[in-house]
């Protein structure tokens, strides 16, 4: 693997810093926003290296919001994520990337519209497993894994969203690393590249502290709906331009 040029590395660090600030503030969104940009800077930055700083970021967010984690919903979502990931892998073998991406984007936008319209989505076992399946499928096929689960936390407080989503991301990322390793796409080179991005994630975490206090003043739900919509629209834009 050719080393990144100083300019590319600097740009990547800025991207990770900004998107990590978003995730530290809202509870998700770093990979959703960073990966479409990082892959344009240098394809070797995704997916494994980009996920490394997000795992470290999620660990710090989890520690900061550890008293607000909802373990039962997170556990149920992780059960669903395993199944969804398997379905996503199978779908990639038989369906076009464009078709899958379109389905994922429309499902996310439909969910956002329903919740924005006041449709109740309690965090029951069935709902969380379903969200986990959608997360695993969307994350594997289109890079959108956070919104399906985050949307079910839209009616909770900021610390609950950030703590619970961080726990979900840490375990889910471990699953992703295993899959990438089995596919021979995550080794020492990718780990080292990911480690170089960690300082930017830590700065983003630090910056998110004051900003999360602002979001917690009644803006958690709009932030989740907006970020989920943005993720789906970015995916649609990528499909249109590809």
C-alpha angles and dihedrals in degrees: 000000000000113000116251116259115246090250094052092045091050091050091048091051091052091050092050091046094053096043092044089054088054093050093045089052102043104020102250142025107090097113093033091060100030104048098062088053098040093051088056091050093049127337091218089070092071144107106348102029092047092053094053096072090042091058091052090046091050091051092055092045090050092052091049092050100029095127092059101052118127101211100181096056091043092051092050091048091052090052088055092045092061091055093042092052091053091049090048093053090050092047092053089059096056108022133061120256090235094053094047093046092051092052093048093048094048092048091052093047091048091051091049091050092049094049092043088053091056102261108158117239108179119192095249121156092255094048094047093048089049091049089049091052090051090046093052092045095045094043093050098044106030110010094251107119105133107060100064091059098033092054090063089057093051092107095053133083125277095253090051092052094046096044097044096043091048092054089048093050095048094055093037091051090052088057090049092051090052091051093048091048092051088051089051091242099115120059140129093299093055092044092052092048090050091050091057089061096052097087090060090051091052092051089050090051091053092049092049093063098080092034093054088057089058093048090049090064092088099299101100095098095047090046092054093046092046095047093046091050091048091052091053093046092049089052091051090049091051090051092049092051097043 
